[in-house]
């Protein structure tokens, strides 16, 4: 994708062949800053502090983190430490574990002097695979927007509501929930996006609006509680969100507030789709509500807000009375029964064990 006309991925290898560079998403939309990851601790901090976020990008960063770690210490002890340090950064996104298991399985049998080169090669492959997956996912999902446009007589833009950021900033490129929107927009289909602000980190406001603007897609920012009202008044044609982990049953775990949007969509007859790459599916889980761990983050994300003042300074302010506490659940789980369909790189399927198994017959599922 492009930033001010210049093409970027969200993560890439620098010219020195060992340092990894990322876009620091905590500085957006007010500052575009590139951060360098030179050590294992740099990579772990980038994931834990959400300089990078979004399940696919977390997985890719974990893979590159393993490579950077092997550049520093490719011994058996170094490999084990890298796995443990990176695994502890974020508990919800399954891509993190998937990437770490992939790299560890590849590197463990190798001699230490072979591990660094192998790690960098595999990390690059994972990044490239993510771009291909998201591009294909976008093609499949864009058909839903094309169909919605046809149903409207090809006279009015298609209104899509999304939650959090599941665009190219959440992946290596293209995105998940936003990939169908970009593909449709590029194909000349008029589409308008209702962007939830997505409290508490405001990733819709700060990230989704920013990247949609960079791509020229019409969009309107709304507070999180407006979605149901818009649906009641026929102003939403379909919802598309991403997911950080999908159970084999079709239950989806996404940014907190997604479940409430799915409930409103069902009540108003609005199709509710979830876009996900195959590596986001956790085939070991049959009950997402019960089994997916929900990350609880620092209460300051709820009690404080950061923005740019009229003077141009970027300031953080408190929005609660002194002494008030806050709970900060980062994700919720939307049961499969509320999901119209799952958009994947292999096509669109019902949100069910049978639906997923039909697209991924090679996978062993525990779902019944």
C-alpha positions as YAML, in Angstrom:
chain: A
units: angstrom
residues:
- id: 1
  name: UNK
  ca: [0.00, 0.00, 0.00]
- id: 2
  name: UNK
  ca: [1.07, 3.62, -0.26]
- id: 3
  name: UNK
  ca: [1.87, 6.38, 2.20]
- id: 4
  name: UNK
  ca: [1.86, 9.79, 0.53]
- id: 5
  name: UNK
  ca: [2.38, 7.99, -2.77]
- id: 6
  name: UNK
  ca: [5.28, 5.80, -1.60]
- id: 7
  name: UNK
  ca: [4.67, 2.03, -1.42]
- id: 8
  name: UNK
  ca: [5.26, 0.38, 1.97]
- id: 9
  name: UNK
  ca: [4.77, -2.88, 3.71]
- id: 10
  name: UNK
  ca: [4.32, -2.82, 7.49]
- id: 11
  name: UNK
  ca: [7.50, -4.83, 8.10]
- id: 12
  name: UNK
  ca: [10.59, -5.35, 5.99]
- id: 13
  name: UNK
  ca: [14.28, -6.23, 6.17]
- id: 14
  name: UNK
  ca: [16.64, -3.27, 6.07]
- id: 15
  name: UNK
  ca: [19.51, -2.93, 3.64]
- id: 16
  name: UNK
  ca: [22.00, -4.36, 6.16]
- id: 17
  name: UNK
  ca: [20.30, -7.75, 5.85]
- id: 18
  name: UNK
  ca: [19.77, -8.31, 9.58]
- id: 19
  name: UNK
  ca: [17.87, -5.35, 11.05]
- id: 20
  name: UNK
  ca: [14.10, -5.38, 10.69]
- id: 21
  name: UNK
  ca: [12.13, -2.17, 10.13]
- id: 22
  name: UNK
  ca: [8.50, -1.52, 11.03]
- id: 23
  name: UNK
  ca: [6.01, 1.33, 11.00]
- id: 24
  name: UNK
  ca: [5.47, 2.43, 14.61]
- id: 25
  name: UNK
  ca: [1.68, 2.35, 14.78]
- id: 26
  name: UNK
  ca: [1.55, 3.98, 18.20]
- id: 27
  name: UNK
  ca: [2.66, 7.24, 16.54]
- id: 28
  name: UNK
  ca: [-0.07, 7.30, 13.89]
- id: 29
  name: UNK
  ca: [-1.94, 9.24, 12.62]
- id: 30
  name: UNK
  ca: [0.02, 12.31, 13.67]
- id: 31
  name: UNK
  ca: [3.54, 11.03, 12.98]
- id: 32
  name: UNK
  ca: [4.87, 8.50, 10.46]
- id: 33
  name: UNK
  ca: [7.86, 6.91, 12.18]
- id: 34
  name: UNK
  ca: [9.94, 3.90, 11.13]
- id: 35
  name: UNK
  ca: [11.35, 1.86, 14.01]
- id: 36
  name: UNK
  ca: [14.35, -0.49, 13.78]
- id: 37
  name: UNK
  ca: [14.32, -3.90, 15.47]
- id: 38
  name: UNK
  ca: [17.90, -4.94, 16.10]
- id: 39
  name: UNK
  ca: [17.54, -7.36, 19.03]
- id: 40
  name: UNK
  ca: [15.17, -9.95, 20.47]
- id: 41
  name: UNK
  ca: [14.08, -7.45, 23.10]
- id: 42
  name: UNK
  ca: [13.29, -4.89, 20.39]
- id: 43
  name: UNK
  ca: [11.00, -7.35, 18.63]
- id: 44
  name: UNK
  ca: [9.29, -8.39, 21.86]
- id: 45
  name: UNK
  ca: [8.71, -4.78, 22.86]
- id: 46
  name: UNK
  ca: [7.29, -3.96, 19.45]
- id: 47
  name: UNK
  ca: [4.66, -6.68, 19.85]
- id: 48
  name: UNK
  ca: [3.89, -6.17, 23.56]
- id: 49
  name: UNK
  ca: [3.66, -2.36, 23.31]
- id: 50
  name: UNK
  ca: [1.68, -2.58, 20.06]
- id: 51
  name: UNK
  ca: [4.09, -0.79, 17.77]
- id: 52
  name: UNK
  ca: [2.85, -3.61, 15.58]
- id: 53
  name: UNK
  ca: [-0.59, -5.19, 16.05]
- id: 54
  name: UNK
  ca: [-3.11, -7.27, 14.19]
- id: 55
  name: UNK
  ca: [-2.84, -11.05, 14.23]
- id: 56
  name: UNK
  ca: [-1.09, -11.54, 10.85]
- id: 57
  name: UNK
  ca: [1.45, -8.78, 11.47]
- id: 58
  name: UNK
  ca: [2.12, -10.06, 14.99]
- id: 59
  name: UNK
  ca: [2.91, -13.45, 13.46]
- id: 60
  name: UNK
  ca: [5.22, -11.97, 10.86]
- id: 61
  name: UNK
  ca: [6.98, -9.84, 13.48]
- id: 62
  name: UNK
  ca: [7.42, -12.90, 15.70]
- id: 63
  name: UNK
  ca: [9.04, -14.74, 12.78]
- id: 64
  name: UNK
  ca: [11.42, -11.86, 12.12]
- id: 65
  name: UNK
  ca: [11.99, -11.62, 15.87]
- id: 66
  name: UNK
  ca: [13.23, -15.20, 15.85]
- id: 67
  name: UNK
  ca: [15.56, -14.32, 12.98]
- id: 68
  name: UNK
  ca: [16.94, -11.29, 14.78]
- id: 69
  name: UNK
  ca: [17.44, -13.45, 17.87]
- id: 70
  name: UNK
  ca: [19.39, -16.03, 15.86]
- id: 71
  name: UNK
  ca: [21.60, -13.22, 14.58]
- id: 72
  name: UNK
  ca: [22.53, -12.56, 18.19]
- id: 73
  name: UNK
  ca: [22.56, -16.07, 19.67]
- id: 74
  name: UNK
  ca: [21.85, -19.15, 17.55]
- id: 75
  name: UNK
  ca: [22.61, -21.70, 20.27]
- id: 76
  name: UNK
  ca: [19.97, -24.10, 21.58]
- id: 77
  name: UNK
  ca: [19.62, -21.90, 24.65]
- id: 78
  name: UNK
  ca: [19.22, -18.82, 22.45]
- id: 79
  name: UNK
  ca: [16.54, -20.51, 20.38]
- id: 80
  name: UNK
  ca: [14.57, -21.55, 23.45]
- id: 81
  name: UNK
  ca: [14.88, -18.09, 25.00]
- id: 82
  name: UNK
  ca: [13.70, -16.39, 21.82]
- id: 83
  name: UNK
  ca: [10.63, -18.63, 21.66]
- id: 84
  name: UNK
  ca: [9.70, -18.04, 25.29]
- id: 85
  name: UNK
  ca: [10.26, -14.27, 25.24]
- id: 86
  name: UNK
  ca: [8.22, -13.73, 22.09]
- id: 87
  name: UNK
  ca: [5.47, -16.17, 23.09]
- id: 88
  name: UNK
  ca: [4.86, -14.18, 26.29]
- id: 89
  name: UNK
  ca: [4.18, -10.90, 24.49]
- id: 90
  name: UNK
  ca: [0.48, -11.25, 23.48]
- id: 91
  name: UNK
  ca: [-1.83, -14.12, 24.52]
- id: 92
  name: UNK
  ca: [-4.80, -13.82, 22.16]
- id: 93
  name: UNK
  ca: [-3.57, -13.75, 18.55]
- id: 94
  name: UNK
  ca: [-2.99, -17.35, 17.42]
- id: 95
  name: UNK
  ca: [-0.67, -16.26, 14.59]
- id: 96
  name: UNK
  ca: [1.99, -15.53, 17.20]
- id: 97
  name: UNK
  ca: [2.13, -19.15, 18.33]
- id: 98
  name: UNK
  ca: [1.77, -20.43, 14.78]
- id: 99
  name: UNK
  ca: [4.78, -18.44, 13.55]
- id: 100
  name: UNK
  ca: [6.92, -19.31, 16.55]
- id: 101
  name: UNK
  ca: [6.13, -23.01, 16.25]
- id: 102
  name: UNK
  ca: [6.90, -22.85, 12.54]
- id: 103
  name: UNK
  ca: [10.28, -21.23, 13.09]
- id: 104
  name: UNK
  ca: [11.24, -23.41, 16.06]
- id: 105
  name: UNK
  ca: [10.32, -26.57, 14.18]
- id: 106
  name: UNK
  ca: [12.50, -25.45, 11.27]
- id: 107
  name: UNK
  ca: [15.49, -24.26, 13.29]
- id: 108
  name: UNK
  ca: [15.77, -26.82, 16.09]
- id: 109
  name: UNK
  ca: [17.14, -29.67, 13.90]
- id: 110
  name: UNK
  ca: [19.70, -27.41, 12.22]
- id: 111
  name: UNK
  ca: [23.26, -26.76, 13.33]
- id: 112
  name: UNK
  ca: [23.56, -23.40, 15.10]
- id: 113
  name: UNK
  ca: [25.62, -21.93, 12.24]
- id: 114
  name: UNK
  ca: [22.75, -22.64, 9.83]
- id: 115
  name: UNK
  ca: [19.96, -21.16, 11.89]
- id: 116
  name: UNK
  ca: [20.34, -17.46, 11.19]
- id: 117
  name: UNK
  ca: [20.12, -17.71, 7.40]
- id: 118
  name: UNK
  ca: [17.27, -20.20, 7.61]
- id: 119
  name: UNK
  ca: [15.33, -17.98, 10.01]
- id: 120
  name: UNK
  ca: [15.60, -14.87, 7.86]
- id: 121
  name: UNK
  ca: [14.58, -16.83, 4.76]
- id: 122
  name: UNK
  ca: [11.53, -18.35, 6.46]
- id: 123
  name: UNK
  ca: [10.48, -15.01, 7.99]
- id: 124
  name: UNK
  ca: [10.57, -13.45, 4.53]
- id: 125
  name: UNK
  ca: [8.50, -16.33, 3.17]
- id: 126
  name: UNK
  ca: [5.88, -15.88, 5.90]
- id: 127
  name: UNK
  ca: [5.64, -12.17, 5.09]
- id: 128
  name: UNK
  ca: [5.24, -12.86, 1.37]
- id: 129
  name: UNK
  ca: [2.66, -15.57, 2.05]
- id: 130
  name: UNK
  ca: [0.63, -13.14, 4.15]
- id: 131
  name: UNK
  ca: [0.53, -10.63, 1.30]
- id: 132
  name: UNK
  ca: [-0.70, -13.30, -1.12]
- id: 133
  name: UNK
  ca: [-3.29, -14.60, 1.37]
- id: 134
  name: UNK
  ca: [-4.70, -11.14, 2.08]
- id: 135
  name: UNK
  ca: [-4.82, -10.23, -1.59]
- id: 136
  name: UNK
  ca: [-6.75, -13.41, -2.39]
- id: 137
  name: UNK
  ca: [-9.03, -12.87, 0.61]
- id: 138
  name: UNK
  ca: [-9.74, -9.39, -0.68]
- id: 139
  name: UNK
  ca: [-10.74, -10.70, -4.10]
- id: 140
  name: UNK
  ca: [-13.25, -13.12, -2.59]
- id: 141
  name: UNK
  ca: [-14.67, -10.53, -0.20]
- id: 142
  name: UNK
  ca: [-15.00, -7.87, -2.87]
- id: 143
  name: UNK
  ca: [-17.67, -10.02, -4.53]
- id: 144
  name: UNK
  ca: [-19.91, -9.36, -1.51]
- id: 145
  name: UNK
  ca: [-19.53, -5.63, -2.06]
- id: 146
  name: UNK
  ca: [-20.12, -6.05, -5.79]
- id: 147
  name: UNK
  ca: [-23.33, -7.99, -5.06]
- id: 148
  name: UNK
  ca: [-24.49, -5.36, -2.57]
- id: 149
  name: UNK
  ca: [-23.91, -2.66, -5.17]
- id: 150
  name: UNK
  ca: [-26.00, -4.58, -7.70]
- id: 151
  name: UNK
  ca: [-28.84, -4.95, -5.18]
- id: 152
  name: UNK
  ca: [-28.84, -1.18, -4.76]
- id: 153
  name: UNK
  ca: [-29.35, -0.79, -8.48]
- id: 154
  name: UNK
  ca: [-25.78, 0.40, -8.97]
- id: 155
  name: UNK
  ca: [-26.92, 3.88, -8.03]
- id: 156
  name: UNK
  ca: [-25.64, 4.41, -4.48]
- id: 157
  name: UNK
  ca: [-22.36, 3.61, -2.71]
- id: 158
  name: UNK
  ca: [-22.20, 0.46, -0.63]
- id: 159
  name: UNK
  ca: [-21.98, 1.30, 3.09]
- id: 160
  name: UNK
  ca: [-19.70, -1.03, 5.02]
- id: 161
  name: UNK
  ca: [-19.26, -0.85, 8.78]
- id: 162
  name: UNK
  ca: [-16.01, -2.10, 10.28]
- id: 163
  name: UNK
  ca: [-14.57, -2.28, 13.79]
- id: 164
  name: UNK
  ca: [-10.99, -1.72, 14.96]
- id: 165
  name: UNK
  ca: [-8.24, -1.80, 12.33]
- id: 166
  name: UNK
  ca: [-8.07, -4.83, 10.06]
- id: 167
  name: UNK
  ca: [-6.43, -3.09, 7.13]
- id: 168
  name: UNK
  ca: [-2.95, -3.28, 5.74]
- id: 169
  name: UNK
  ca: [-1.57, -1.97, 9.04]
- id: 170
  name: UNK
  ca: [-2.80, -5.18, 10.72]
- id: 171
  name: UNK
  ca: [-1.07, -7.40, 8.17]
- id: 172
  name: UNK
  ca: [2.02, -7.21, 6.00]
- id: 173
  name: UNK
  ca: [-0.07, -5.67, 3.20]
- id: 174
  name: UNK
  ca: [-3.69, -5.39, 1.94]
- id: 175
  name: UNK
  ca: [-5.34, -6.32, 5.26]
- id: 176
  name: UNK
  ca: [-8.20, -8.64, 6.14]
- id: 177
  name: UNK
  ca: [-11.51, -6.80, 6.66]
- id: 178
  name: UNK
  ca: [-10.36, -3.85, 4.56]
- id: 179
  name: UNK
  ca: [-8.87, -5.91, 1.73]
- id: 180
  name: UNK
  ca: [-12.30, -6.48, 0.11]
- id: 181
  name: UNK
  ca: [-12.97, -2.75, 0.41]
- id: 182
  name: UNK
  ca: [-9.67, -1.84, -1.28]
- id: 183
  name: UNK
  ca: [-10.25, -4.37, -4.04]
- id: 184
  name: UNK
  ca: [-13.79, -3.11, -4.65]
- id: 185
  name: UNK
  ca: [-12.68, 0.54, -4.59]
- id: 186
  name: UNK
  ca: [-9.86, -0.19, -7.04]
- id: 187
  name: UNK
  ca: [-12.36, -1.96, -9.32]
- id: 188
  name: UNK
  ca: [-14.46, 1.20, -9.48]
- id: 189
  name: UNK
  ca: [-17.27, 0.12, -7.15]
- id: 190
  name: UNK
  ca: [-18.33, 3.10, -5.00]
- id: 191
  name: UNK
  ca: [-17.94, 2.14, -1.37]
- id: 192
  name: UNK
  ca: [-18.18, 4.16, 1.84]
- id: 193
  name: UNK
  ca: [-16.88, 2.91, 5.19]
- id: 194
  name: UNK
  ca: [-18.37, 3.63, 8.61]
- id: 195
  name: UNK
  ca: [-15.33, 3.49, 10.90]
- id: 196
  name: UNK
  ca: [-15.88, 2.68, 14.58]
- id: 197
  name: UNK
  ca: [-13.51, 4.72, 16.74]
- id: 198
  name: UNK
  ca: [-12.73, 1.49, 18.64]
- id: 199
  name: UNK
  ca: [-12.12, 2.50, 22.21]
- id: 200
  name: UNK
  ca: [-10.02, 2.29, 24.23]
- id: 201
  name: UNK
  ca: [-7.00, 2.51, 21.91]
- id: 202
  name: UNK
  ca: [-8.97, 4.26, 19.15]
- id: 203
  name: UNK
  ca: [-7.43, 2.12, 16.43]
- id: 204
  name: UNK
  ca: [-10.34, 2.82, 14.12]
- id: 205
  name: UNK
  ca: [-9.91, 6.56, 14.49]
- id: 206
  name: UNK
  ca: [-6.14, 6.64, 14.41]
- id: 207
  name: UNK
  ca: [-5.32, 3.79, 12.02]
- id: 208
  name: UNK
  ca: [-8.30, 2.79, 9.87]
- id: 209
  name: UNK
  ca: [-9.24, 6.36, 8.98]
- id: 210
  name: UNK
  ca: [-5.61, 7.15, 8.23]
- id: 211
  name: UNK
  ca: [-5.04, 4.27, 5.84]
- id: 212
  name: UNK
  ca: [-8.43, 4.61, 4.13]
- id: 213
  name: UNK
  ca: [-7.55, 8.25, 3.55]
- id: 214
  name: UNK
  ca: [-4.16, 7.31, 2.12]
- id: 215
  name: UNK
  ca: [-5.92, 5.00, -0.34]
- id: 216
  name: UNK
  ca: [-8.66, 7.50, -1.21]
- id: 217
  name: UNK
  ca: [-11.58, 5.47, 0.13]
- id: 218
  name: UNK
  ca: [-14.53, 7.60, 1.38]
- id: 219
  name: UNK
  ca: [-15.12, 7.04, 5.08]
- id: 220
  name: UNK
  ca: [-16.79, 8.52, 8.15]
- id: 221
  name: UNK
  ca: [-15.62, 8.12, 11.74]
- id: 222
  name: UNK
  ca: [-18.33, 7.24, 14.28]
- id: 223
  name: UNK
  ca: [-18.28, 6.58, 17.99]
- id: 224
  name: UNK
  ca: [-18.59, 2.90, 18.87]
- id: 225
  name: UNK
  ca: [-22.23, 3.13, 19.99]
- id: 226
  name: UNK
  ca: [-23.58, 4.59, 16.73]
- id: 227
  name: UNK
  ca: [-23.48, 1.38, 14.67]
- id: 228
  name: UNK
  ca: [-26.80, 0.01, 15.89]
- id: 229
  name: UNK
  ca: [-28.54, 3.30, 15.15]
- id: 230
  name: UNK
  ca: [-27.20, 3.33, 11.59]
- id: 231
  name: UNK
  ca: [-28.36, -0.23, 11.05]
- id: 232
  name: UNK
  ca: [-31.85, 0.59, 12.29]
- id: 233
  name: UNK
  ca: [-32.09, 3.33, 9.67]
- id: 234
  name: UNK
  ca: [-30.82, 1.27, 6.74]
- id: 235
  name: UNK
  ca: [-27.48, 3.01, 6.48]
- id: 236
  name: UNK
  ca: [-25.34, -0.12, 6.72]
- id: 237
  name: UNK
  ca: [-25.36, -2.67, 3.88]
- id: 238
  name: UNK
  ca: [-22.95, -5.10, 5.50]
- id: 239
  name: UNK
  ca: [-20.42, -5.37, 8.31]
- id: 240
  name: UNK
  ca: [-16.92, -6.75, 7.83]
- id: 241
  name: UNK
  ca: [-14.50, -7.17, 10.72]
- id: 242
  name: UNK
  ca: [-11.28, -9.03, 11.26]
- id: 243
  name: UNK
  ca: [-10.40, -11.59, 13.90]
- id: 244
  name: UNK
  ca: [-7.36, -12.33, 16.03]
- id: 245
  name: UNK
  ca: [-8.28, -15.96, 16.58]
- id: 246
  name: UNK
  ca: [-11.00, -18.13, 15.08]
- id: 247
  name: UNK
  ca: [-12.03, -21.37, 16.75]
- id: 248
  name: UNK
  ca: [-12.56, -24.47, 14.62]
- id: 249
  name: UNK
  ca: [-16.29, -24.09, 15.33]
- id: 250
  name: UNK
  ca: [-16.42, -20.68, 13.62]
- id: 251
  name: UNK
  ca: [-16.46, -18.57, 16.80]
- id: 252
  name: UNK
  ca: [-14.39, -15.42, 16.24]
- id: 253
  name: UNK
  ca: [-12.34, -13.39, 18.70]
- id: 254
  name: UNK
  ca: [-11.82, -9.78, 17.72]
- id: 255
  name: UNK
  ca: [-11.34, -6.36, 19.30]
- id: 256
  name: UNK
  ca: [-13.67, -5.64, 22.20]
- id: 257
  name: UNK
  ca: [-17.04, -4.40, 20.96]
- id: 258
  name: UNK
  ca: [-17.28, -6.73, 17.96]
- id: 259
  name: UNK
  ca: [-19.82, -8.97, 19.70]
- id: 260
  name: UNK
  ca: [-22.18, -6.02, 20.26]
- id: 261
  name: UNK
  ca: [-21.97, -5.09, 16.56]
- id: 262
  name: UNK
  ca: [-22.86, -8.66, 15.61]
- id: 263
  name: UNK
  ca: [-25.89, -8.57, 17.90]
- id: 264
  name: UNK
  ca: [-27.08, -5.30, 16.37]
- id: 265
  name: UNK
  ca: [-26.52, -6.66, 12.87]
- id: 266
  name: UNK
  ca: [-28.58, -9.77, 13.57]
- id: 267
  name: UNK
  ca: [-31.43, -7.71, 15.05]
- id: 268
  name: UNK
  ca: [-31.53, -5.53, 11.95]
- id: 269
  name: UNK
  ca: [-30.97, -8.15, 9.28]
- id: 270
  name: UNK
  ca: [-27.57, -6.77, 8.28]
- id: 271
  name: UNK
  ca: [-25.06, -9.36, 6.99]
- id: 272
  name: UNK
  ca: [-22.10, -9.71, 9.36]
- id: 273
  name: UNK
  ca: [-18.92, -11.11, 7.81]
- id: 274
  name: UNK
  ca: [-15.54, -11.82, 9.34]
- id: 275
  name: UNK
  ca: [-12.37, -11.82, 7.22]
- id: 276
  name: UNK
  ca: [-9.54, -14.11, 8.24]
- id: 277
  name: UNK
  ca: [-6.40, -15.70, 6.82]
- id: 278
  name: UNK
  ca: [-6.08, -19.45, 7.31]
- id: 279
  name: UNK
  ca: [-3.27, -19.14, 9.91]
- id: 280
  name: UNK
  ca: [-5.71, -17.26, 12.18]
- id: 281
  name: UNK
  ca: [-7.80, -20.41, 12.67]
- id: 282
  name: UNK
  ca: [-7.04, -22.31, 15.87]
- id: 283
  name: UNK
  ca: [-7.95, -25.88, 14.97]
- id: 284
  name: UNK
  ca: [-7.40, -27.02, 18.57]
- id: 285
  name: UNK
  ca: [-10.35, -25.03, 19.97]
- id: 286
  name: UNK
  ca: [-13.99, -25.99, 19.63]
- id: 287
  name: UNK
  ca: [-15.52, -23.33, 21.90]
- id: 288
  name: UNK
  ca: [-14.20, -19.82, 21.39]
- id: 289
  name: UNK
  ca: [-16.23, -18.22, 24.18]
- id: 290
  name: UNK
  ca: [-14.90, -20.68, 26.73]
- id: 291
  name: UNK
  ca: [-11.39, -21.41, 25.48]
- id: 292
  name: UNK
  ca: [-9.88, -18.33, 23.86]
- id: 293
  name: UNK
  ca: [-7.78, -16.37, 26.39]
- id: 294
  name: UNK
  ca: [-8.82, -12.72, 26.59]
- id: 295
  name: UNK
  ca: [-5.98, -10.27, 27.10]
- id: 296
  name: UNK
  ca: [-6.43, -7.65, 29.80]
- id: 297
  name: UNK
  ca: [-4.26, -4.63, 29.20]
- id: 298
  name: UNK
  ca: [-3.15, -1.63, 31.26]
- id: 299
  name: UNK
  ca: [-6.07, 0.37, 32.70]
- id: 300
  name: UNK
  ca: [-4.38, 3.57, 31.52]
- id: 301
  name: UNK
  ca: [-5.51, 2.75, 27.99]
- id: 302
  name: UNK
  ca: [-9.05, 3.35, 29.28]
- id: 303
  name: UNK
  ca: [-8.43, 6.21, 31.69]
- id: 304
  name: UNK
  ca: [-6.12, 8.26, 29.45]
- id: 305
  name: UNK
  ca: [-6.25, 9.53, 25.87]
- id: 306
  name: UNK
  ca: [-3.51, 10.88, 23.63]
- id: 307
  name: UNK
  ca: [-3.96, 13.42, 20.86]
- id: 308
  name: UNK
  ca: [-2.60, 16.50, 19.19]
- id: 309
  name: UNK
  ca: [-3.42, 19.87, 20.76]
- id: 310
  name: UNK
  ca: [-4.12, 23.10, 18.87]
- id: 311
  name: UNK
  ca: [-0.49, 24.08, 19.37]
- id: 312
  name: UNK
  ca: [0.68, 20.93, 17.58]
- id: 313
  name: UNK
  ca: [1.95, 19.21, 20.70]
- id: 314
  name: UNK
  ca: [1.03, 15.56, 21.28]
- id: 315
  name: UNK
  ca: [-0.29, 15.23, 24.82]
- id: 316
  name: UNK
  ca: [-1.76, 12.49, 27.01]
- id: 317
  name: UNK
  ca: [-4.58, 13.49, 29.35]
- id: 318
  name: UNK
  ca: [-6.69, 11.75, 31.99]
- id: 319
  name: UNK
  ca: [-10.44, 11.47, 31.28]
- id: 320
  name: UNK
  ca: [-11.59, 10.14, 34.68]
- id: 321
  name: UNK
  ca: [-11.75, 11.41, 38.22]
- id: 322
  name: UNK
  ca: [-8.65, 10.78, 40.26]
- id: 323
  name: UNK
  ca: [-8.82, 7.42, 42.01]
- id: 324
  name: UNK
  ca: [-11.25, 5.77, 39.59]
- id: 325
  name: UNK
  ca: [-10.15, 2.36, 38.40]
- id: 326
  name: UNK
  ca: [-10.83, 0.75, 35.04]
- id: 327
  name: UNK
  ca: [-10.99, -2.72, 33.51]
- id: 328
  name: UNK
  ca: [-9.46, -3.15, 30.08]
- id: 329
  name: UNK
  ca: [-10.59, -6.31, 28.30]
- id: 330
  name: UNK
  ca: [-8.95, -6.14, 24.88]
- id: 331
  name: UNK
  ca: [-11.09, -8.66, 23.00]
- id: 332
  name: UNK
  ca: [-14.46, -10.40, 22.98]
- id: 333
  name: UNK
  ca: [-15.76, -13.51, 21.23]
- id: 334
  name: UNK
  ca: [-18.62, -13.47, 18.74]
- id: 335
  name: UNK
  ca: [-20.37, -16.88, 18.56]
- id: 336
  name: UNK
  ca: [-20.55, -18.46, 15.12]
- id: 337
  name: UNK
  ca: [-24.35, -18.25, 15.12]
- id: 338
  name: UNK
  ca: [-24.11, -14.46, 14.76]
- id: 339
  name: UNK
  ca: [-21.68, -14.57, 11.82]
- id: 340
  name: UNK
  ca: [-23.13, -14.62, 8.30]
- id: 341
  name: UNK
  ca: [-19.96, -15.98, 6.75]
- id: 342
  name: UNK
  ca: [-16.19, -16.21, 6.97]
- id: 343
  name: UNK
  ca: [-14.10, -14.64, 4.21]
- id: 344
  name: UNK
  ca: [-10.83, -16.52, 3.65]
- id: 345
  name: UNK
  ca: [-8.14, -16.75, 1.00]
- id: 346
  name: UNK
  ca: [-9.85, -19.94, -0.21]
- id: 347
  name: UNK
  ca: [-13.32, -18.48, -0.50]
- id: 348
  name: UNK
  ca: [-16.32, -17.66, 1.68]
- id: 349
  name: UNK
  ca: [-17.87, -20.29, 3.93]
- id: 350
  name: UNK
  ca: [-20.49, -20.57, 6.67]
- id: 351
  name: UNK
  ca: [-19.20, -19.83, 10.18]
- id: 352
  name: UNK
  ca: [-19.25, -23.45, 11.28]
- id: 353
  name: UNK
  ca: [-16.99, -26.44, 11.75]
- id: 354
  name: UNK
  ca: [-18.31, -27.94, 8.51]
- id: 355
  name: UNK
  ca: [-17.81, -24.68, 6.64]
- id: 356
  name: UNK
  ca: [-14.19, -24.31, 7.69]
- id: 357
  name: UNK
  ca: [-13.45, -27.99, 7.18]
- id: 358
  name: UNK
  ca: [-14.80, -27.70, 3.66]
- id: 359
  name: UNK
  ca: [-12.25, -25.04, 2.80]
- id: 360
  name: UNK
  ca: [-9.39, -26.62, 4.75]
- id: 361
  name: UNK
  ca: [-9.88, -30.39, 4.41]
- id: 362
  name: UNK
  ca: [-6.24, -31.05, 5.23]
- id: 363
  name: UNK
  ca: [-6.66, -29.68, 8.75]
- id: 364
  name: UNK
  ca: [-7.64, -31.81, 11.73]
- id: 365
  name: UNK
  ca: [-10.40, -30.11, 13.68]
- id: 366
  name: UNK
  ca: [-11.55, -30.79, 17.23]
- id: 367
  name: UNK
  ca: [-14.86, -29.06, 16.58]
- id: 368
  name: UNK
  ca: [-18.02, -31.13, 16.51]
...
